[in-house]
Amino acid sequence: MKLEDTAIAGVKILTPARFSDERGFFSESWNRARLAAAGIGIDFVQDNHSLSRRKGTVRGLHFQAPPHAQAKLVRCGRGALRDVAVDIRRGSPTYGRWVAAELSAENGRQMLIPEGCAHGFVTLSDDTEIIYKCSDYYAPECDRALQFDDPEIGIDWGVTRDEALLSDKDAAAPALRDLGSPFTWEGAA
């Protein structure tokens, strides 16, 4: 597996090796022992899978507050998406900054998002499936959102608010300056 650092500490791009033949391919998307040897010792406890029917669907930016903060390992099972992580750890040298990567069924890339980062994506094709692991269980009382198109963050989604298909929760999410982030920077993840 190829691991790449990004401009935000703890956010990594993982590209598993694919073994292909006339039948298709095989890929090991997660191996706890191998990734622990590479310094990634996250204990994932829940897998999620969602389908977005329409290109231009935006989901996020989401996170869970402590005590149920979640790290996520995100991949695309079908279609393509632009995956985004925003650092919301107060005091971080990259607070309020974002990184993005295209994840697709074709390229097999994955994004690792640590606790303290908000996560979201926009679909680049119809019928896009996202599959992701979480390091803590879903806790509705800790579920939070951040405004996806906050101009102070300046994420290039490739769609405007008027074009994006959004949930009511995401449409009403607060801007970063109004968030009151529950996370504090504690050094490199």
PyMOL commands that set and color helices and strands:
alter all, ss='L'
color gray80, all
select helices_A, chain A and resi 32-37+140-142+168-171+176-179
alter helices_A, ss='H'
color red, helices_A
select strands_A, chain A and resi 2-5+12-15+18-21+24-27+46-52+58-64+72-78+80-87+89-90+98-104+110-113+117-123+128-134+143-145+183-184
alter strands_A, ss='S'
color yellow, strands_A
deselect
rebuild
show_as cartoon
